[in-house]
Amino acid sequence: MQVQRDLGSDFVMVLDDCPEYPITEEQAKRSLDTTHRWAERCRKFPLQSGQALLGIVQGSTFPKLRQESARTLVQIGFDGYAIGGLSLGESKELKSEMVEAAISELPDTSVHYLMGVGTPEDIVRAVDQGVDLFDCVLPTRNARNGYLFTSKGPVIIKQSRYRTDPLPIDPDCECYVCKNFSRAYLRHLFMAGEINAAILNTYHNVHHYMRLMERIRQSITDDNFASLR
């Protein structure tokens, strides 16, 4: 908490216990009790003016524990609420069920932050459930491995089909990389182990995600999110 305060973090996160998956309900309950004790202690820590403190809903893949955690954190009282402990190997359906269980007990007026998620499809689904904020390593990690997100689906740039491909990564993308480099050149960089491959791939993937979030925000403003979904 001191480190986050000194860094001037906008969103300060409580310390929580994030259990591995899968675990038993008894193990999840013990972990949850620890998370709630830590949340109470973190809540008492003085922060700088303008910093927001977020509690973290845990409970593994047990809906009742997720709901209990959300209710407990709301009772303690935070500036916003995160949902943690997901994307650890559970199915997309189970993940969505846990998000739904947590959101159902959180105030509509608070910030909802889904930690460690996810693919573009995951993000759109979670926004539909009431999530506002996300963080995930996928855009950068996948970029380093040559996996590029596009409006038409993934491009695995190391595949031989792109060896002489003159097209940009995504013809519908307006990022710097798509405007200036071909798939063939990006494949050459990747196969040669050039650091610029990771840099350019990351630039494109992050742009793709930022554009997705812009489209989501605009669709909500225009009241046609259902169509985008």
Backbone hydrogen bonds, N-H to C=O, Kabsch-Sander energy under -0.5 kcal/mol:
donor,donor_aa,acceptor,acceptor_aa,energy
5,R,1,M,-2.4
6,D,2,Q,-2.8
7,L,3,V,-2.3
8,G,4,Q,-0.9
8,G,5,R,-0.7
9,S,4,Q,-2.0
12,V,10,D,-0.6
12,V,52,A,-3.6
14,V,54,L,-1.9
18,C,16,D,-0.7
28,A,24,T,-2.3
29,K,25,E,-2.2
30,R,26,E,-2.0
31,S,27,Q,-2.2
32,L,28,A,-2.4
33,D,29,K,-2.3
34,T,30,R,-1.6
35,T,31,S,-2.2
36,H,32,L,-2.4
37,R,33,D,-2.0
38,W,34,T,-2.5
39,A,35,T,-2.3
40,E,36,H,-2.0
41,R,37,R,-1.7
42,C,38,W,-2.8
43,R,39,A,-2.1
44,K,40,E,-0.8
44,K,41,R,-0.7
45,F,42,C,-1.4
51,Q,48,Q,-1.8
52,A,10,D,-2.7
54,L,12,V,-3.0
54,L,52,A,-0.5
55,G,80,G,-1.8
57,V,55,G,-0.5
57,V,82,A,-3.7
62,F,59,G,-1.7
65,L,62,F,-0.6
66,R,62,F,-2.2
67,Q,63,P,-2.4
68,E,64,K,-2.4
69,S,65,L,-2.7
70,A,66,R,-2.3
71,R,67,Q,-2.4
72,T,68,E,-2.4
73,L,69,S,-2.4
74,V,70,A,-2.2
75,Q,71,R,-2.0
76,I,72,T,-2.0
77,G,73,L,-2.7
79,D,53,L,-2.0
80,G,53,L,-1.0
81,Y,111,V,-2.9
82,A,55,G,-3.6
83,I,113,Y,-3.0
84,G,57,V,-2.3
84,G,82,A,-0.6
95,K,91,S,-2.5
96,S,92,K,-2.5
97,E,93,E,-1.9
98,M,94,L,-2.1
99,V,95,K,-2.2
100,E,96,S,-2.3
101,A,97,E,-2.2
102,A,98,M,-2.1
103,I,99,V,-2.9
104,S,100,E,-2.0
105,E,102,A,-1.7
106,L,103,I,-1.4
110,S,107,P,-1.2
111,V,79,D,-0.7
113,Y,81,Y,-2.4
113,Y,111,V,-0.5
114,L,133,L,-2.6
115,M,83,I,-2.2
115,M,113,Y,-0.7
116,G,135,D,-0.6
117,V,114,L,-0.7
117,V,135,D,-0.8
123,I,119,T,-2.4
124,V,120,P,-2.3
125,R,121,E,-2.2
126,A,122,D,-2.4
127,V,123,I,-2.6
128,D,124,V,-1.8
129,Q,125,R,-0.9
130,G,126,A,-0.7
130,G,127,V,-1.2
131,V,126,A,-2.1
132,D,112,H,-2.9
133,L,112,H,-2.1
135,D,114,L,-0.8
135,D,117,V,-0.5
141,R,137,V,-3.3
142,N,138,L,-2.3
143,A,139,P,-0.9
144,R,140,T,-2.1
145,N,141,R,-1.1
146,G,143,A,-1.8
147,Y,142,N,-3.2
148,L,146,G,-0.7
148,L,155,V,-2.7
153,G,150,T,-1.3
155,V,148,L,-2.6
157,I,146,G,-2.1
157,I,155,V,-1.0
159,Q,156,I,-2.1
162,Y,159,Q,-1.8
163,R,160,S,-2.0
165,D,162,Y,-0.9
173,C,170,D,-2.4
179,K,175,C,-1.7
180,N,176,Y,-1.0
180,N,177,V,-0.7
181,F,177,V,-2.5
183,R,167,L,-2.8
184,A,165,D,-2.3
186,L,182,S,-2.3
187,R,183,R,-2.6
188,H,184,A,-2.2
189,L,185,Y,-2.3
190,F,186,L,-2.2
191,M,187,R,-3.0
192,A,188,H,-1.9
193,G,190,F,-1.3
194,E,189,L,-2.4
197,A,194,E,-1.4
198,A,194,E,-0.7
199,I,195,I,-1.9
200,L,196,N,-2.9
201,N,197,A,-2.4
202,T,198,A,-2.1
203,Y,199,I,-2.4
204,H,200,L,-2.2
205,N,201,N,-2.5
206,V,202,T,-2.8
207,H,203,Y,-2.1
208,H,204,H,-2.6
209,Y,205,N,-2.1
210,M,206,V,-2.7
211,R,207,H,-2.7
212,L,208,H,-1.9
213,M,209,Y,-2.3
214,E,210,M,-2.1
215,R,211,R,-2.5
216,I,212,L,-2.3
217,R,213,M,-2.6
218,Q,214,E,-2.6
219,S,215,R,-2.4
220,I,216,I,-2.0
221,T,217,R,-2.3
222,D,218,Q,-2.6
223,D,220,I,-0.9
224,N,219,S,-2.9
225,F,219,S,-0.5
227,S,224,N,-0.7
228,L,224,N,-1.4
229,R,225,F,-2.9
